[in-house]
Amino acid sequence: MAAPKPLSPRFAVPLAIALLLALGLVADFLWSSSSSSGTSGRGQLASASRTATAKKSGRARGKKPAAEGYLNATYADIPAPRWDWEEMPAAPVPRLDGYSVQIGDLLYVFAGYENLDHVHSHVDVYNFTSNTWTGRFDMPKEMANSHLGIVTDGRYIYALTGQFGPQCRSPINRNFVVDTVTKEWHELPPLAVPRYAPATQLWRGRLHVMGGGKEDRHEPGLEHWSLAVKDGKALENEWRTEIPIPRGGPHRACIVANDKLFVIGGQEGDFMAKPGSPIFKCVRRHEVVYGDVYMLDDGNKWKQLSPMPKPNSHIECAWVIVNNSVIIVGGTTEKHPITKKMILVGEVFRFDLDTLTWSVIGRMPFRIKTALAGYWDGWLYFTSGQRDRGPDNPAPKKVVGCTWRTKLHL
């Protein structure tokens, strides 16, 4: 069979041009049809590429990538009944890390920060019967201004160790006692070493001081000492070493009930002074908040009981005993898992001393830490502390002196 005749150049050139035009039209049609559905995909790929590049660049510069997702700051709240709270006269000064004891219808409120650069060195007195702030008297100038251990026998108030001065200065080991009738102060034998916010109670005729933070404010102490006292006077010249507490740290409730000693909640670690800072400026360090509960009934062995419903700290004076139950208001819990910011507590907890079990019985008017609690004539009170954001408080957290009460039904 004869080979086909080659196409004449006269026809080949126009045919090639026509083919090229047809291919262009097909390509243009395919591009147009795919652009509407494919543009977003290509944009996402490009965005992902840019994000990956940015993350890689951030890692190269030592920066953490931004947290993805959002978790509401109320994540730690436990469902609880809303209570009706009534606002009472505010304390004469705002207080953070202040301390208090109740004697009859009087609440004695000690020391504390007004802000990190100013600490108080006096006592304010609230009268539950008249619902007024009725008195004020000075503390010794040598006495600690915050993070005390404090307890009363019904007339004398023992104020032990704690931090002297503002910001994050170290604790001291000096101890004092005041007669609430005469307002006279006396000094007690010093502790062997200073302690920061130790658990403190009067049990079986002896002052007990345990745990707290060591001299750097951060390392937990486990040591436990006691001193025999009577009518505001020490019956011994030195503190006696007792059985160490199983877990150390500051900001715990320490309670005597039914002839048993209880230590509740707390944390390991706290703010420290910035190295080399002439004002001992506070800088944050890693903290672990816990809800552990320990009991000492024979003086020889600590027993661990059911923990609090959630980790809780800064509750040293945020408790009262009512109808054989311990009532605890507010505190601080574990940090926000994404922002790592401190989260305050807004629940009211009940520890039943008959069953040694916990429940959540109510809610505060706002979240607050280092609240100072009292109970009188069926009313639960709290005053002072650092409160969370609210309608009347645009700041994220604020040191306050406000006083509130609610009728307590158990």
Buried (B, 14 or more C-beta within 10 A) or exposed (E): EEEEEEEEEEEEEEEEEEEEEEEEEEEEEEEEEEEEEEEEEEEEEEEEEEEEEEBEEEEEEEEEEEEEEEEEBEEBBEEBEEBEBEEBBBBBBBBBBBBBBBBEBBBBBBBBBBEBEEBBBBBBBBBBEEBEBEBEEEBBEEBBBBBBBBBBBEEBBBBBBBBBBBBBBBBBBBBBBBBBEEEEBBEBBBBEEBBBBBBBBBBEEBBBBBBBBBBBBBBBBBBBBBBBBEEBEBEEEEBEEBBBBBBBBBBBBBBBBEEBBBBBBBBBBBBBBBEEEEBBBBEEEEBBBBBBBBBBEEEEEBEEBEBBBBBBBBBBBBBBBBEEBBBBBBBBBBBBEEEEEBBBBBBBBBBBBEEBEBEBBBBBBBBBBBBBBBBBEEBBBBBBBBBBBEEEBEEEBBBBBBBBBBEBEE
